[in-house]
């Protein structure tokens, strides 16, 4: 952070209040859409403030178009609610793709190898899991529809900068835009900024420590390359593996990105995704954000130029999209009424106030022993602050927990719980800290959120014999297994 040289008085001492509401949600990323939609559907007059010109945050603008790890090792869906609704609405427009439900949990070697080759997001511990790959642009449109249908007043191109405090209670939010500095007054404030941007102004305490070796310590600037002949690429890689390795090492030495993923989306058989990572000092430091933004685009061109010149199949390719939103993964984590720690990842017993259940798939042997992680409502409540919820990856957690459970489906689920609780507290005439937990859980279950002891029939995985997939090309024509063991041909 740059050293402060001096201070100046602000010329404006008053800010116009442009709206009063029940619930204001700051941030329109995964947590924010979950929070705003849930609050509005439960009867709260809701305002959503988003700094970019689109909704979805990392899942759309950040081009992190992967909604991963939603089923457990046995193939049972665990994260549903608004998250699953979003996926289903994308699917209706052929704007997402995932393995068929019948084979979730399969450990059939041929099936596992096939789906793992298509994307490593579909296999954990040699079992097929439910992860969805989505189209960023259609995702923005779907989220607009969901927000508008819920009757939410949305301000895009509006940056929520600070809460309006009365003692230890936020009672509104100041935001800035082309219209100037304005305010929204609200009965409940939800910080869904991802980075906990409101926290420093509330008196809440929080952590910012992140081990530089873990995922959430890295920034990202993603991009897509189109018109790639992936058949030629794969033929070259398989025929000349040593040459491929040498070329990728050369690209890395030049400062480029050797790794890429195929899109897998319908009608995007010529698109590859590049998801680089960048070490940084802080993901809330404007100078660091600027540095990585510029560095990322420099390295994007280095990578593209090398691929186009040297890799068969990239000759006629072009950069079709780069993320308008820098990929952030970790910043502030609030100190809540309860902090979820690495010890809780092994507890195997739900909390009394569990509001979300997350499949735990990425910790090897520990995940096999403890395949589900339970998130308590108390982790959304900033300690010592009233009238406020944190419905995003800034929930109260240590860095290990946050590293595994701050992805898109987790944030939507956290937001949905926060928004539902906010609306329910207003109906009950109590603070968010005193909301009736049993009533909250009951309402979440009505919204198809999967909680301990409550599993919607619509999501129960049908029984099926394990099937095997025939040998098929990695690119071009491929076949999807059906429950009865037959095959459906599809072009991809």
N, C-alpha and C positions, 0 to 999 in steps of 0.2 A: 504494500500500500504506500502511495506517495506521501512524503512528509508534508504536513500542513504548514504553510509558510505564514499565513495570517488569517484572520477572520474578518468578515464584513457583516453589517446588519442587513437583514432581509427587508426589502422595501414594503412588501405586502404583509400587513398584520392581520388581515381577515381573509377568509376563503369562503366563497359562495357554496352553500349547501344546495345541491341540485336534485337530491332525492332522499327520501327516508324509506326504510324498508325493514323487514324482519331479520333477514340474513344477508350479509354481504360476504361474498367469496372473492378473495384476491388470488388471481392465477387461474388461467383457463387450460392448464395442462391436464394430465390424467387425474390427479387428485381433485382439481378444481371442477372438472366436468362431473365427476362422481358426486362431489359435495353439492354443487348447484342443482343438478338434476334431482338428487334425492330430496333436498330441502324443498324445492318447488313442488315436486310431486306429492309431498306430504303436507302441502297447504301453506307453506311459508312464502311470503312476498320476498322474492330473491333477486339480488343483483350480482352479476358476475363481471369482474374487471380483469381484462387481459391485455398485456402490453404489446403483443403482436397483432397482426391483422387476421389471425386464424386461431382456432381452438385446437387442442390436442397436444400442445407442447412437444415433448420429446417424441411422442408417437407419430406426429405428423411433421411439424416444422423441423424437428431434429433428425428426421429420417431414421430414427430408431424404430423401424416399422416391424417390430417383432414383439408379439405379446406371448411371452414364454411361460412354460412350467405351470400350467393350470390344472393338470391332473397329477395324481400320485403315481407311485410305481405300479400299482395294480390297474391303472387306467381310469380311476374314479375322478370325475370332475370335482374340484374343490373351490375354485374361484368362479363364481357365476354372477348373478345380479346384473348391474348395469354393464359390467365388463363383458359378460356373455351376450347381452342384448346388442352391444356395439358390434361384436364379431358377427352375430347373426344378420344384422342389417347390412354389414359389409358383404357378407356371403351372398345375400340376395342380389347384389349388384356384381357378383363375380369379382369382388375386389379384395378377397382374402383367400388363403389356402391353408389346409392342415390335413394330417392323416385322418382317414375315416375312423369314426368312433369305435367301430367293431374291433379294431386292432390296437386301441390304446391299452397299454399294459402288456402287449405281446412280447415274449422273449424269443420268438422264432428266429433263428440265426439269419435266414435269408431275408425275412422281412426287416429285421433290425439293420442288416447291412445295406439293404436297398434304401431305407428311409434315412439312414445316417449319411449315405453318400449324397442324398439330395439336400439335406441340411442337418448340421449337428444339433440344431435346436429341437429336433424331433426324437432324440435318443438320450436317455440317461441310464447309466448302469446296465447297459445292454437291454433296455426295455424301451418300447415306443411310448412317448408321452404326447399329451395334447399341448401344442404350441401353435400359435397362429401367425402367419406372415400376412401383412396388410398393405394396401395401397394408400400412400400418404395423402394424395390429393382427394381421392374419394372419401377418405377418413375425415378430412376437414368438412366436407359437405354433409356427411352423415351426422357429425357432431352439431353442426349448425341446426339441422333439423330437430335433433333430440332436445337441444336447448330451447329452440323456438316453440316446439310443441308443449314443453313444460311451462311456458309463459314466463321465462326468465328475462329480465331486463339486462341486456349485455352491453358493455362498453369495450369495444376493441380499440387498439391503438391507444390504450390508456394504462399508465403505469401506476399501480398502487404503491405509494412511496412511504406512508407512515400511518399508524393508527391514531385515532383521536382518543386520548385517555382521560378518564375521570377516576383519579386514584389509581387503583390497580385494574380497572376495567376499560377495555377498548369499547367505545360506543359509536365508532364509525371509522372511516378511512379517508385519507386525503389521496387523490390521484392526480396525475398530470398528463396532459395531452395537448394536441393542437388548439384545444379550446381554453387552455390555461390551467390554472390550479383550481381544483374543485373538490367537493367533499360529499360523501354518502354517509348518512347516519343510519345506524342499524342496532337492533337488539342483540344480535349475535354476530361476531366476526370470525371468519374461518380463514386461516392462513394456509393457502394451497399453492404458494409460490414455488414449492420444491426446495428452495434454499432457506426457508424461514426468514424471508426478508423483513417481515414485520417485527420479529422477535426482539431485535436490539432496542426498540422504542417502547417496549411494554414492561420492562423490568424483569422479564423472564431470563433465566440462565440457560445456557446451551453449550454444547461442545462443538469444536471445529477440527479436532485432531483426526487425521486420517493417515494410516500407514501408507507410504508411497508405493508399496508393492501390491496393493489390492486394487480391484477394479474401480471403486468409486473415487479413487485419487486422480483419475484421468479425465481430461476433457476430450471431446471428439468433434470433428467436422466431417460428416459423412457425405458421400456423393454416389451417383449412379452413372454408369456408362452403358450406352445403348448401341444397338446394331452390332453386337458381338456374335460371331459365329462360334457358338460354344462347342459344337461338334468338332470343329477344327482345333479349338483350344484343348479340348480333352484328349483328342487323338495325339496331339503333339506332346502333352504332358505324360501320357502313358507310354508313348513310343520312345521318348527321350527323357527319362526321369532325371538322369544325372545332369543333362544340359539344362533342364528346367530348374533344378536346384541351383546351378551356377548362375543362371540368369536372375533368379529371385534374390540371390545374395548380392549380385552386382547392382540390382535396382535398390536394394536396401542401402548399400554403400553410397549410392548417388543421392540418398535422402528420400526415396520413394516408398510406397506401400506394396509389399509383395502379395498380400493376401486379399482375396475378394470372395464374395458369395454369389451364387446365381439367385435371381429374383424368386423363382418358383411360382410367381403369380400367373394366373391365366393370361394368355396373350402377351406375356413379357418374356418369352423364351430367349430373347436376345439381350436381356438386361442383366448386368451384374452390379452388386452393391459393394462398396468399399467403406469399412468402418474402422478408421485408424484411431489410435489413442495417443494423447499428448500429456506428458507429465507437466505439472504446473505448481506454483507456490500456493495459489488460492483460487477457488472458483467463484469468489465474490470480489476479486480485485479487478477493477476495470482495465488496468494496464495489462494484466495477465490475459484477460479475455481478449483484448485487442491483439496482443502478441500472437496468441494461438489462432485466432481468426485469420490473420494474415499469413502466418506460417502454414496453416492448413491448406489454404488455397495455393500457396507456392508449391507445396508437396503434391497437391492434387495434379497440377500440371506436369510436374516431374514424372509422376506415375503414369498418367495418361500418355504422355509423349513416348515413354519407354515401351509401354504395352503396344501402342499403335505401330511403332517402328520395328519391334523385335518379336512380338508374339503372334504366331499364325492365328487368325481368327479375329484379331483386333484391327485389321487394316482399314476397314471402313467405319470404325466405331466413332462415337462422339460422346462428350459429357452432356447428359440430358438434364441433370438436376444436381444441385448441391444444396445442402441444408441452409435455409435462411436463418436458422436458429442454432447457435452453437450448442453442442451436446454437453450438458453438465450432468454430473453423476452424484456429487456429494459436497455439502457445505455445512450449514448449521444443523444440529440435532438437538431439539429442545429437551430440557430436563422436565419430565412430566411427573404426574402423580405416581406413575410407575414407569420404570425404564426396563425395556426388554433387553436382556443381555445374552451372551453366548451360553450361559448356564440354562436359560429358558429354552434354548433350542433342543435340549436333551430331556425336557421335563415329561413329555408324553401325557400330560394331564391338562385338560383345558382350564383356563381361568374361569371364575364365576362370571366375569364380565367380558368373556370372549366375544369379539365383534367381527373377527375374520379368521379364517383358517388357511394357511399357506402351505402348499406342498414343499417339502424340504428335499431337494433333489441333487444339490451340488456339493455336498460335503462328504462324499464317498461313504466309507463305513458308518460314519456317524449319522448320515441321512438314512441309511438302511435300518439302523437301530431306532431312529426317531424321525419317521417320514413326514410328520406334520408339525408345523409351528403355529401356536395359538397367540393371537394378538389381543391384549386386553384394552377395553375402552379407556382406561386410565392413562394409557400411553399417548392419547390424543389431547390430554388436558395439561397445559403449561402450569407447572407448579407455581403457586403464588399469584396467578393471574386469573381473574374471573371473566366470564362472558366471552371466552375465546376457545377455539378448537384448532388443532393443527391437523389438517387432512391431506397429508402429502408425505414425501420421503423424509421430511424433517421431524417425523414422529419420534417419540422418546425411545432411543435405542442406542446401544453401543455400536462401534464401527463394524464389528464382525456381523452382527445382526443386520445392520443397515446395508452392508455389502451384498447380502443374499436377498434381502426383501425390500428393496426400494425400486423395483422395476415397474413397468407400466401396469400390469394387472394388480399388483400390490397397492399401488397408489390410487387406482380407481376404487379399490375395495375400502381403503382407509378413508377416502373422500366420501364414499357412499355412507359409511358409518357416521362420519362427522356431520354430514348434511341431514341425515335422518334424525340424529340426536338433537341437532339444533332446532329443527321443526318440532320435534316431540317435546322439548323443554318448554317451548312457547305455549304449546297446547296444555301442558301440565301446570304452567305458571311457576316453573322453578328454574334455577340456573342450570347450565349445561353440566355442571359438576354434580348436581343433585337429581339428574334425570333418572327415572325409574328404569333400572337396567333390564329387568324382565320384560317390560313393555318395549324397550328398545330392541332387544333380541327378537321378540315376537314380530315386531314390524319388519325387521331385516329379513326374517324368514319369509314373510309375506312377499317380499321383494325378490324372492328366489336367491337370497344370499344363503350359502351353505354354512351352517353352524353345527357344533357338536350335538348329536341326537336328532338332527333335522335334515333330511336329505330329500329334496324334491323328486317325485316320481319321474318327472320329465327328464331328469339328468341321470337316472340310473342306467348304467351301461348294460346293454343286452348281453346275455350269455352267448358265447360263440366258441367254436372250436378254433384253435390256432390254425391259420392258413399260411401257405407259403406262396411267395411271388415267384413267377418264372423268371428266368434270366432275361433281362430286358436292357436295352441301351440306356446309358446314364442320361443321354440327351436325345431329343427327338421324340419318337413315339414311346409312351410309357403306359403302364397298366396299374390300376388301383385294385387291390384285393377287395372282394365282397365277403359278407358274412358266410355265405354258403360255399365259399371256396372258388367260385367262378371269378372271372376277371372282367373289368370294364375297361375298354380301350379309350384313351383320351389323347388328344394332341397337346403337347406342351413343349 
